[in-house]
Amino acid sequence: PVFRAVKDSLYFGVVVGFCILAATHAYYFMGRREDPTPAYAAFLQSFRLGMLGDFDLFEYEGVDPSLVLIGNGTFAPEDPDPSVDYIAIHFLFYAVSVGVSVVLMNLFIAVLSSSYDLHEDLAKVLFLQARAATIHNIRSRPWGIMLAAVSRAFGCGCGETDLSDSALFFFVREQPPNDELRSMRSVMQSNLAKLESKFEQRLEHVVETQK
């Protein structure tokens, strides 16, 4: 379920990635940071703000506070003056923090959670499919086919089983037990089915009493 949920959420992750790259391009165009390289500095600031919600507004603007001597050998930090790109940097900061860090990241978490809940409900089916695919791959290997050909050539019948007259039977519960309800989706469906069944029984009882 984990890998399938991540795979289903990959397309939305691509959208988030393009938004991060757009913020990186805008920040790189302003040229506020150059260490270690302008491109990596722009990507790091955009990634920290958009994905992690971690930022220092002065560092994002490309200015640093300074220490000022206030007397008696004591230094105090002093905020730097606004840079020439003060308005553009703050506009980009609000756009990335709200649009990416808040809106898109919460949507991405919701999509990932919904996809995981869906595949968690199908965990047993996916497991049986993976097991059947593994068995098919093992039976399709060359030495298995060669062994079957040799056994047919010598008439020993090794490795062959006649399944022409065999049958496969399986039983499925109409209502799964509570310990097999793995996702919230299954729990809600099971509860709704039980309520519907009780409602129908009561409705039938009311109709019979009125007769």
N, C-alpha and C positions, 0 to 999 in steps of 0.2 A: 504493500500500500504506500510506503514512503516514496519509493522511486516513481511509481505511477502518478502519485499526487504532484511530485516535483515536475514530472514530465508534462502533466496537464497545465501546470502553472507557468511553464516556460515562456509561453507567448506573452503573458502579462509581464513577466520579468523582462522580456525584450523591450516592452513599452517603457518600463521604469528605467532600463539601461539607456534608452535613447534620450529620455528626459535628463538623466545625469550627464550624458554627453553634451546635450544642448546647454546645460548650465556651465559645464566645463568650457565650452567654446565661448560663451559670453564672458566668463571670468578671464579666460586667456586673452580675449580681445582687449580687455581693459588693462591687462599687464600690471597687476598690482603686486604679484609675487614672482620671484625669479629663481629662488633656491629650492631644491638643487637644480631643477630646470623649469622654465616657465610652464611647459605642458604638464609636467607631473605636479607642480605646485597648484595649478588650476584644478587638475583632477582631484587632488587630495582635499582641497578645500570644498569642492562640490560634493565629493563622496562623504566627507565627514558631516556636512550639513544635511544633505538629502537622505542618506541611508542611516546614519547613526544619530542625527540630531545633536551632534557635538560641534560647537563653534566658539570662537572668540571674535567678537565683532571688530575689535581693533586689528587683530591679525587678519581677519577676512578683508578689511579695508586696506591692508598693506601698510599700516602705521603701528608704531609701538609706543607704549607709555614710557616716560622718562622719570628719573629720580631727581628731585629738586631739593637742595639744601634749605631747610626752613629755620635753621639756627640750632646752636648747641650741639653741632655735629650730627644732627638728625636729618635723615632723608625721607621724603614722602613721595609716593608716585603721583605723577601729574598726567592727566589725559592729554593726548596729542591734539593738535588742531585738525579740523576736517580736511580731508584730501580733496583734490580737484574732482574726483569721481564719487564724492560723498553721496549724492542723490542716486546715481546709477547703481552704486554698490548696495545701498539700502533697498532700492527697488528689487534688485536681483536677490538679495537676502530674503525679503518677504515672499517673493514668488517661489523660491526653492523651498523655503522652510514650510510654507503652507501647502503649496501644490504638490511637492514630492514627499517631504518628510511626514506630513500629516495625512493628506488625502490619498496619494498613490500607495504609500507604504501600508496604510490601514486597509485599503482595498486589496492589496497584494496578500496580506495576512488573511483576509476574509476568503479570498479565492483559494488560497492554499488550504485553509481549514475545511472549506466546503468540499474540495476535491479529496482531501484525506479522509473525511467522514464518509464520502461515497465509496471510496476504494476499501476502507476498513470494513464496510458492510459486505463487500464482495471478497473479503480476504480468503475465505475457504475456497471459493470458486477459482480465484486467481492461483491459489496454491495447487489445486488439482490440475489446472491448465499447465502450470509450470512443470508439474510432475509428469504429465502425459507427454509434454514436449521433450523432457529429458529422456523418458523411456523410448520415444520415437527416435531421438538422435542416437541413442546407444544401439538400438536395433538396426539402424541404418548405416552403421559403420562397416567398412569393407570386410573386416575379418568375420563379422556375423554373416554377411552374404556369402563369403567364401566357404564358411563352415556348413551353411545350409546347402550349397551346391555340391560340396564333397559328400555330404550325407545322402543327398539324393542320388549321386553317381554310384555310391557303394551300396545303396539300399538299406542303410542302417537306420535311417530316420532320426538321427541325432539332431537335436536342436529344433525339431519340427513338432508341431502340435496341431491336430486336426480340430478346427473350431467350427466346422460346418454345421454340426448338430448341437452346438452349445448356445446358451442364452444367458443374458445378464439381467438380473432383477435387482431393483433398488427401491427402497422405501423412503418417503419424505414426509416429515411432519407438516400438517397444515399450519400449526402454530408452533414456532420454535420455542424451546425453553428459555427462561429468562437469562440463564448464564451464557447463552449463545448470542445474545443481543449485544453486538460489539460497538455499534454506533448510535448516536442520537436519532438518526433517521429510522433505524430499525425499531428503536424503543417507541417512537411516536407512531409508526405504522402499526405495531403490535397493539398499543393501547387504543388506537382508533378502531382497529378491527374488533377488539373485545367490547368496546362501547357500542359499536354498531350491532354486534351480535346480541348484546343485552337489550338494546333498544328494539330490535326486531322481535325478540322473545316477548317482551312486555307488550308490544303492539299486538302481537298475535293473541296474547292472553286477554287484552282489552276487547278485541274483536269477538273472541269466543264468549266472553261474559255478556256482551251486549246481545248476542244471539239468544 
